[in-house]
Amino acid sequence: MLYISTGKQSIGIYKVQDDLSLRWVNQIDLALQAYEIQADGDTLTYFTYDNITRLDCSDPFRPQIISRAALFLPVTSGSVHDNRLYTIGDEGLAIYELDRWPPVLVSSGGRGGKMLATDGRIVATSNGESVHVYYLGKDRVLSVDRTEPLPAVLSLSQNYPNPFNPITFIDFSLPRAAHVKLSVVNLLGQKVRTLVDSRLEAGFHTASWDGTDSRGTAVASGVYIYRIETGEQSFSKKMMLVR
């Protein structure tokens, strides 16, 4: 089957004939315009702004909704690679794990765009005028290759959102390559979770925390401190988790 989004709040289903001609089968009318559609066998996935919907099209005349979920950021283009969903939209790039449903956000950041391509390690996005390249480190840190100059100093931004539940993001920048340790501790100074512990290139980076400790157990509501250390410098800020 061939699925085509017409841009008029509908998806056309066509059967590809042996002579490669197309035969119309059905039309799926949508409440909102589908910005991106993907087919995997009899399962059709489409995105409407910041929602993802999966359809069972084993009977193309009676497609059935399997599941629907809200995503962290709006989507204009997406790609699935190694059971991860990569999306780009007006508010930036987002990466989700597809091991569970709804998809679990693991990282986000960067600039808004309209097109995306990935091999699972490098992600390239474009807004139609310029291309931006990103890579995903082993600590699930989204690192950005920006066109502007590298940062002049080590910086640690306030997490967002704050207060948060269940996930928050932490931006930081490195003036030069360094081994970085980014950790979360409670108000008693006890370590809760290490978010980053690896060598990173100079540039702008984003890490995420899902409110769990090193064993994967959800921690209690309250104020926590996140600290970045590079061997030469360290900075700390407070954040609030509200269950």
Summary of the structure (lengths in Angstrom):
residues: 243
radius of gyration: 20.8
end to end distance: 44.9
largest distance: 71.3
contacts: 732
relative contact order: 0.10
helix: 0%
strand: 57%
